[in-house]
Each structure stands twice: as C-alpha cells, then as structure tokens.
Amino acid sequence: MASSSSRSVERTIHQDYIARIRYSNALPPPPNPPKLLDIPNTGLASGQYTTPGFASRLAREQPLNIEADAELGMPLDLVGMPGIFDGDESSIQAPLHPPAPHPHDRALLRPLSTLGKPKFSDSGVSFLRRTEYISSYTSKSRFESTTSRSLIDNTGHRFKRPPTNVDKESPEFIKNQVEKSFEVAADNLKGTKTIRHPSNPNLKLQASYPLLPDLDAFTDAGGYITIKFLTNPVPPSSTYDVRLEHSLLRPVPPTEEEQMAKDAAKQAHELDPERNPPPDETIEYEFFLTETPEEASKFKRKFDALDSEKDEEALYTSTNGSGNGCFRFKRIRAYESASQTGSVHDKYDDEVMIAIHDGSDGLHQKAAYYYPILQRTAIRPQRTKNIHKHRLGLTNPDEEEKKTDFVDMRVEDPTDDMKAARDIYREYPYGKEDAQDDEDDDANGEVNGNDKGSQSPEPKDD
C-alpha cells in the first residue's frame, strides 16, 4: 500500500484549460448582383489572358455609354448675358482689375518655392550650437611674438599711411576710376596672350572691341523701343516672312472724349485710390505690312547707307495722290499694349542693344557700339477697346469707326530741327532737361553749404 501511494504522488500532473473562441465575421452579399459583359474574345486556347495587350484591346473596343446633350454640358446661351448684344463683353470676361484677396487667403497664393518645411535659424538655440572644445592648445599657424608691435611695424620699410576719407560718390572719384579702368583695359590689350578667363582657363581671346556709343544713330527721343508680339501677326507658315522686319506700327492717339475720361479717372484715383482703380494706360496701335516681300526689300534698301542706289526714285513701288513715288503699306489689324516698362532715366540700366562693326564699311571704326533702350513694350490683338468705351459711356452706335486701310510712305532726309534734337544727346546722354535739373540741384547744394558755413564759428590759428 505504501508503494502504490508513493507512485500516485509522483504521477500528479497539473494542466491548464485552454479554450479557443472564434467569432464569425462573414461579409454580407453585395446589394446588386454582378453585371456580366458580353465581350467577344478568342477563348482560353489563345493564351492571351496574361498579356498586357488583352486588357488594352478590351478597353479600346468597349464603347463608352456616355449621353451628352447638344451643348456638351456647357450652356452657350447668351440671351441672359447683360449687354452682350451691345458690344459689352464684360459679363463673359475676367475683370480688368481683380479685387484684392482677403488677408486670410494670401497664404494660398504663396509660390511653390516657399512651400515645404520652414527653415528655422539656429541662433539662440542651446542644443544646436556648434561643438566648442575647451583646451589650452593654440594653433601653430598664428605666431605670437614677445617683441612690441611698434618695433615690428617700424622694421624695414613699413610705414602707416594716414587714413583718407574718400567720397566714392564724388564726380572726381568716379572720373578717376573710369580713367583707371581704361588704362587697365589698354594694358590688357597690349598682350592678349596673358588674358585668362576667370572661370574657364580653356577659353582664349580671339578678338577685342572697344565699347562705344553710336552718337550718329541717336533718334530724336534719345533711344529705341523694343516691341514684342504676344501672338503671331501673320498666318502660320513653314517659311519666315521677311516683311516683319520692315513693317509699320503706328500709335493711335485717343480722342478728346477718351482723353477726358482718362483724366477724370486719374483724378478720382488720386483722391481715393482704394475705391477708384487706376486709369487705363493702354496704347492703341495699327500694324501695317507691304503686299510682297520684294517691296519690303526695296524699302530696306532706302535705309542702307552703303547702297549707291538708295536715293533712286525707281525703288518706290507705288505712287501717291500727288504723283510722287512711295511705298504702300496695308493695314493688318489693330493692337494694344499689354505691358510696358522703362523710361528715359534708366535707359542704360537694364539692357542695351550692341552691334559689332569690323570697320570695313568706312562709316564706323572697329568697335562694339551700344544703343540705349527707352521702353520695352508687349502688344496683343485689340480686344478690350469696346469694353472700355462701354464702361466709360463713349459708345455711339451711329458713329462708324474710322480705320486707315493703307499708308503711303516716302523716305526723306531729316530736317535741321530733327538733327538738332538728335545732337542734344551727344553732350547730354539723358537729355538737356535732366542735365539742367542736375545743375540746379548742385547749385542749390553749394548755396546751402555756403549758408551753413557762414553760421559756423571762425577757425582759430594754431
């Protein structure tokens, strides 16, 4: 009995009860039964079900069941548009002066370059400071001498120059720097082999030209105007139309009513700029071209100083009402200025035109001549004229708009008055009026300086 009881004690095994509980998560059936499409195919025997072209062919052959109305989803009924049949298209066009955005919406107008994580500066942040090592080690690159500094300065031929107070804005300093630049350029041109490009040493100087102003080519306005067409002014073609190089662009002056309306809008804007928009400064143009490229080439010969036949009457292709020869230009369409920048005061600041002459024509020496740009204008086909007239109350349906169909032009030598107006810019690059204003300012500055000096105490003899 003792032995059986001991064995029963040894065989006692404790086991935990484990129960697995599973919950059903069956999805309900779809509300609509699947729609089977009857798509013809080649069957399983072709083996094309695994190729990408099978699905592409099915998408290409399956027609799209889209029902579009007669207006393709965009109503084109213009009956409800106010003033559309009176020539006022403002109801279907964007406003000329869009309203200012709300301050809460300005963050949405930020450019793409400013988007992203903001860059925080590490100034004043203790855990972003540079690692600083505290040590008694001193760099060997710095020599600390026990000799006094005054003795070191006086050793050899080192003498301290007295500090000079140079006014870099004074005319004398500017003149000296300009003359010095010409001397440096002349020294460099004596030995062209020693001139090196600052960034690319493989480049070599082939030729050098002095940069000079073409004083004989100044216009009566003192410069030139660059005009850019925002659209193609001629029908598209595979060949370049040479007539564009010798065309006419005539500004159309505003009428008395239009000028009075602009003046009134300008005065209202100056009195209350927040409520009244600025006046429209758009300039109207008429664009003219010759009938054939041959007429354009003959018109160009009239301005060629090296052409011996430029003064011949046979170059003219038409005859005007007086019986004299002329060039006839046909009106293409009307244009208006989209943007214009520049003025007389900054005609040398932004960009200039440069023409290189090798001196073979006998009229110019070998140099690179520069020509100032007074104004840069971009023009577009005229579309907003009727809208402006309707807003200003200048529309008159009984008055027919007068247009110039043709322009007859003769090329003649400039008059003495025009030559005198051009020669002013030889001595005064920005015009005589600006030079006179500068002289008056200098005179006022000298008078004010003398007045201040008279109030100062008299100097004492040392």
C-alpha positions in Angstrom: 0.0 0.0 0.0 2.9 2.3 0.8 4.4 1.7 -2.6 1.2 2.5 -4.6 0.6 5.7 -2.7 4.1 7.0 -3.5 3.7 6.3 -7.2 0.4 8.1 -7.3 2.0 11.2 -5.8 4.8 11.2 -8.4 2.3 10.9 -11.4 0.3 14.1 -10.4 0.2 16.4 -13.5 -1.3 19.9 -13.4 -2.6 21.1 -16.8 -4.4 24.5 -17.6 -7.6 24.5 -19.6 -7.3 26.4 -22.9 -10.4 27.3 -24.8 -10.3 28.8 -28.3 -13.2 31.2 -29.1 -13.8 32.1 -32.7 -16.3 34.8 -33.8 -17.9 34.8 -37.2 -17.1 37.8 -39.5 -18.8 36.9 -42.7 -19.4 39.7 -45.1 -22.9 40.3 -46.4 -23.6 39.7 -50.1 -23.4 42.8 -52.3 -26.7 44.7 -52.7 -26.6 44.5 -56.5 -25.8 41.3 -58.5 -22.7 41.4 -60.6 -23.2 42.6 -64.2 -21.6 40.4 -66.8 -20.5 42.0 -70.0 -20.7 40.1 -73.2 -17.2 40.8 -74.5 -16.1 38.7 -77.5 -12.6 37.2 -77.1 -10.5 34.5 -78.6 -11.1 32.0 -75.8 -8.8 30.2 -73.5 -7.0 28.4 -76.2 -5.2 31.6 -77.4 -3.3 32.1 -74.2 -3.6 36.0 -74.4 -5.2 36.5 -71.0 -1.9 37.1 -69.3 -0.6 39.6 -71.8 -1.0 43.4 -71.3 -2.4 43.8 -74.8 -5.5 41.8 -73.9 -6.8 44.4 -71.4 -5.8 47.2 -73.7 -7.8 45.7 -76.6 -10.8 45.3 -74.4 -10.7 48.9 -73.2 -10.3 50.1 -76.8 -13.2 48.0 -78.3 -15.7 48.6 -75.4 -17.8 51.7 -76.3 -18.4 54.2 -73.6 -22.0 54.7 -72.7 -22.0 58.5 -72.2 -25.0 60.5 -73.2 -24.1 64.2 -73.9 -26.5 66.9 -74.5 -26.4 69.2 -77.5 -24.2 71.8 -75.7 -21.8 69.1 -74.3 -22.5 70.0 -70.7 -21.6 73.7 -71.1 -24.5 76.1 -71.8 -23.8 78.6 -74.5 -27.0 80.7 -74.3 -26.0 84.4 -74.4 -29.5 85.8 -74.1 -29.3 86.2 -70.3 -25.9 88.0 -70.5 -26.3 91.7 -69.9 -25.1 94.0 -72.7 -23.7 91.1 -74.8 -25.6 92.2 -78.0 -24.5 95.9 -77.5 -20.7 95.1 -77.8 -20.1 94.8 -74.0 -18.4 91.5 -73.3 -17.5 92.3 -69.7 -20.0 89.7 -68.4 -18.2 86.8 -70.0 -14.6 88.1 -69.4 -12.5 88.3 -66.3 -12.4 91.8 -64.7 -9.5 94.0 -65.8 -8.8 94.9 -62.1 -9.3 91.8 -60.0 -10.2 92.5 -56.4 -7.6 92.2 -53.7 -7.6 88.8 -51.9 -8.7 88.6 -48.4 -5.9 88.6 -45.8 -6.9 85.0 -44.8 -6.4 83.8 -48.3 -3.0 85.3 -49.0 -1.3 82.2 -47.7 -2.9 80.2 -50.5 -1.2 82.5 -53.1 2.3 81.7 -51.9 4.7 80.5 -54.7 5.7 76.8 -54.8 9.3 77.6 -53.9 8.2 78.8 -50.5 6.2 75.7 -49.6 7.6 72.9 -47.5 9.1 72.7 -44.1 10.1 76.1 -42.7 13.8 76.7 -42.1 14.5 77.7 -38.5 17.6 79.6 -37.6 19.9 78.0 -35.1 20.5 81.3 -33.3 19.6 81.3 -29.7 19.1 77.5 -29.5 21.4 76.0 -27.0 21.2 72.4 -28.2 22.0 73.4 -31.9 25.2 75.3 -31.1 28.4 74.3 -32.7 30.7 72.0 -30.6 33.3 74.0 -28.8 36.3 72.3 -27.3 37.8 73.9 -24.3 41.6 73.4 -24.4 44.8 75.2 -23.9 46.1 74.2 -27.3 46.9 77.2 -29.6 47.1 76.9 -33.3 50.7 77.0 -34.7 49.6 79.0 -37.7 49.5 82.1 -35.6 52.8 83.5 -34.5 52.9 85.2 -31.1 55.9 87.4 -30.7 57.3 88.9 -27.5 58.5 91.9 -29.4 56.4 95.0 -29.1 54.1 95.8 -32.0 55.5 99.2 -32.6 59.0 97.8 -33.2 57.7 95.3 -35.7 55.8 97.9 -37.6 58.9 100.1 -37.8 61.1 97.3 -39.0 62.0 97.5 -42.7 60.1 100.0 -44.9 56.6 99.6 -43.4 55.0 102.9 -42.8 51.5 103.5 -41.8 49.6 105.7 -44.2 47.3 108.2 -42.8 43.6 107.2 -43.4 42.0 109.2 -46.2 38.3 110.0 -46.3 37.4 109.3 -49.9 33.9 110.2 -51.1 33.1 107.4 -53.6 30.1 109.3 -54.8 32.0 112.4 -55.8 32.5 113.2 -59.5 36.3 113.3 -59.1 36.5 109.8 -57.7 34.1 108.4 -60.4 36.1 110.1 -63.1 39.4 108.7 -61.8 38.0 105.2 -61.5 36.7 105.4 -65.1 40.1 106.6 -66.4 41.8 103.9 -64.5 39.6 101.2 -66.0 40.5 102.4 -69.5 44.2 102.3 -68.6 43.8 98.7 -67.3 41.9 97.7 -70.4 44.6 99.2 -72.7 47.4 97.3 -70.8 45.5 94.1 -71.2 45.0 94.6 -74.9 48.8 95.0 -75.4 49.4 91.4 -74.5 46.3 89.4 -75.4 48.0 86.1 -74.6 48.2 86.9 -71.0 44.4 87.4 -70.7 42.7 84.5 -69.0 39.0 83.7 -68.4 38.2 83.9 -64.7 36.3 80.5 -64.6 37.2 78.6 -67.8 41.0 78.5 -68.5 40.5 76.7 -71.8 38.9 79.8 -73.4 41.2 82.0 -75.4 40.7 85.6 -76.5 40.1 85.7 -80.3 39.3 89.4 -80.8 38.6 92.5 -78.7 36.4 95.5 -79.5 36.1 98.8 -77.6 32.6 99.5 -76.3 31.5 102.9 -77.7 28.2 104.8 -78.0 27.0 105.3 -81.6 26.4 109.0 -81.4 25.3 109.3 -85.1 22.5 106.8 -84.6 20.6 108.6 -81.8 17.0 109.3 -82.5 15.1 112.4 -81.6 13.8 110.6 -78.5 17.3 109.6 -77.4 16.9 105.8 -77.7 15.0 102.9 -79.1 11.9 100.9 -78.2 11.6 97.1 -78.3 8.2 95.7 -79.1 7.2 92.1 -78.7 4.2 90.5 -80.3 2.4 88.1 -77.9 0.8 86.4 -80.9 1.9 85.7 -84.4 0.9 88.8 -86.5 0.9 86.8 -89.8 -0.6 83.4 -90.7 1.5 80.4 -89.7 3.8 79.2 -92.4 6.8 77.0 -92.9 9.0 79.9 -94.1 9.9 83.1 -92.4 8.1 86.2 -93.6 10.7 88.9 -94.3 8.0 91.6 -94.3 8.0 91.6 -90.5 11.5 93.2 -90.4 10.2 96.2 -92.4 6.7 96.8 -91.1 5.0 99.9 -89.6 3.4 100.2 -86.2 1.5 103.5 -85.8 0.3 104.7 -82.4 -3.3 105.8 -82.5 -3.9 108.9 -80.3 -7.0 108.9 -78.1 -10.0 111.1 -79.0 -11.0 114.1 -76.9 -13.7 112.1 -75.1 -11.4 109.3 -74.3 -8.7 111.7 -73.0 -11.2 113.5 -70.8 -12.4 110.2 -69.4 -8.8 109.1 -68.6 -8.1 112.4 -66.9 -11.2 112.1 -64.8 -10.3 108.5 -63.8 -6.8 109.7 -62.9 -8.1 112.5 -60.7 -10.5 110.1 -59.0 -7.8 107.6 -58.4 -5.5 110.2 -56.8 -8.3 111.3 -54.5 -9.4 107.9 -53.4 -7.1 105.1 -54.7 -8.8 102.4 -52.6 -12.3 102.8 -54.3 -11.3 104.0 -57.7 -9.0 101.9 -59.9 -6.1 103.5 -61.7 -6.8 104.8 -65.2 -6.2 102.6 -68.2 -2.9 103.5 -69.8 -3.3 101.1 -72.7 -1.9 102.5 -76.0 -3.6 101.6 -79.3 -1.5 100.7 -82.4 -2.2 100.0 -86.1 0.0 97.4 -87.7 0.9 97.7 -91.4 2.8 95.4 -93.8 3.8 95.6 -97.5 2.0 93.5 -100.1 5.0 91.4 -101.2 8.5 90.6 -99.8 10.1 92.4 -102.8 8.5 95.7 -101.7 9.9 95.1 -98.2 13.4 94.5 -99.5 13.3 97.7 -101.6 12.1 99.6 -98.5 15.1 98.3 -96.6 17.5 99.5 -99.3 16.3 103.1 -98.7 17.9 102.9 -95.2 21.1 101.2 -96.3 23.9 103.8 -96.2 26.2 101.6 -98.3 23.7 101.2 -101.1 24.7 103.5 -104.0 21.1 103.4 -105.4 19.3 104.2 -102.2 18.2 107.7 -103.4 16.8 106.4 -106.7 13.1 107.0 -107.4 12.9 103.7 -109.1 12.9 101.9 -105.8 9.4 103.1 -104.9 6.8 100.6 -105.8 3.6 102.8 -105.8 2.5 106.4 -106.5 0.6 108.6 -104.1 -2.1 111.2 -104.9 0.5 113.9 -105.7 2.2 111.7 -108.3 5.3 111.1 -106.2 6.7 107.6 -105.6 6.0 105.9 -102.3 5.8 102.6 -100.5 2.3 101.4 -99.8 1.6 99.5 -96.6 -1.6 97.6 -95.9 -3.3 97.6 -92.6 -3.3 94.1 -90.9 -5.1 94.7 -87.7 -5.2 96.8 -84.5 -3.1 96.1 -81.4 -3.0 97.3 -77.9 -0.2 97.4 -75.3 -0.3 94.6 -72.8 2.7 95.8 -70.7 5.3 98.5 -70.9 8.4 99.2 -68.8 11.3 101.6 -68.9 11.9 105.3 -69.0 14.5 107.8 -70.1 16.1 107.8 -66.7 17.0 104.1 -66.7 17.6 103.5 -70.4 21.2 102.4 -69.7 20.4 100.3 -66.6 18.5 97.2 -67.7 19.5 96.3 -71.2 21.1 97.8 -74.3 21.5 96.7 -78.0 25.0 96.0 -79.2 26.2 96.0 -82.8 29.7 94.9 -83.7 31.4 96.6 -86.6 34.8 95.5 -88.0 35.5 98.8 -89.7 35.1 97.6 -93.3 32.1 99.8 -94.1 34.1 103.1 -93.9 31.5 104.7 -91.6 32.4 103.1 -88.3 35.7 102.2 -86.7 36.3 98.8 -85.3 34.2 98.7 -82.1 31.1 97.3 -80.4 28.5 100.1 -80.4 25.7 100.2 -77.9 22.2 101.7 -78.3 20.0 102.5 -75.3 16.5 101.0 -74.8 14.0 103.6 -73.7 11.0 101.3 -73.3 10.1 97.6 -73.6 6.5 97.0 -74.8 4.5 93.9 -75.3 1.4 94.2 -77.6 -1.5 91.9 -78.2 -4.5 92.0 -80.6 -7.0 94.6 -79.6 -10.0 93.1 -77.7 -10.8 95.4 -74.8 -11.5 98.6 -76.6 -15.2 98.2 -76.9 -15.4 97.2 -73.2 -13.6 100.3 -72.1 -15.8 102.5 -74.3 -18.9 100.9 -72.9 -17.7 101.4 -69.3 -16.7 105.0 -69.9 -20.0 105.7 -71.7 -18.3 106.5 -75.1 -20.2 104.1 -77.3 -22.1 105.5 -80.1 -23.8 103.0 -82.4 -24.5 105.7 -85.1 -20.8 106.7 -85.4 -18.8 104.4 -87.6 -15.3 103.7 -86.6 -12.7 105.3 -88.9 -9.9 103.0 -89.9 -6.8 103.6 -92.1 -6.6 101.0 -94.8 -3.4 102.0 -96.5 -0.4 104.2 -95.6 1.8 105.7 -98.3 5.4 106.4 -97.1 8.3 108.3 -98.6 11.8 108.3 -97.2 13.4 111.7 -96.9 16.4 113.2 -95.1 15.9 114.6 -91.6 15.3 118.2 -91.2 17.5 120.7 -89.3 15.2 120.7 -86.3 15.3 116.9 -86.1 19.1 116.9 -86.4 19.3 119.5 -83.6 17.1 117.3 -81.4 19.3 114.3 -82.0 22.6 116.2 -81.4 21.5 117.1 -77.9 22.2 113.5 -76.8 25.8 113.8 -77.9 26.5 116.0 -75.0 23.7 115.1 -72.6 23.0 111.3 -72.6 19.8 111.7 -70.6 18.6 114.9 -72.3 19.2 118.6 -71.7 16.3 119.0 -69.2 17.7 116.3 -66.9 21.1 117.8 -67.1 19.7 121.3 -66.2 17.9 119.8 -63.2 21.1 118.2 -62.0 22.9 121.5 -62.4 20.2 123.3 -60.4 20.4 120.6 -57.7 24.2 121.1 -57.5 23.8 124.8 -57.3 21.3 124.5 -54.5 23.6 122.2 -52.7 26.5 124.7 -52.9 24.3 127.6 -51.7 23.1 125.6 -48.8 26.6 124.6 -48.0 27.8 128.2 -48.0 24.9 129.2 -45.8 25.8 126.5 -43.3 29.5 127.6 -43.4 28.6 131.2 -42.7 26.9 130.2 -39.5 29.9 128.2 -38.2 32.4 129.8 -35.9 35.6 131.3 -37.4 38.7 129.0 -37.2 41.4 129.8 -34.8 45.1 129.9 -35.7 47.1 127.1 -34.2 
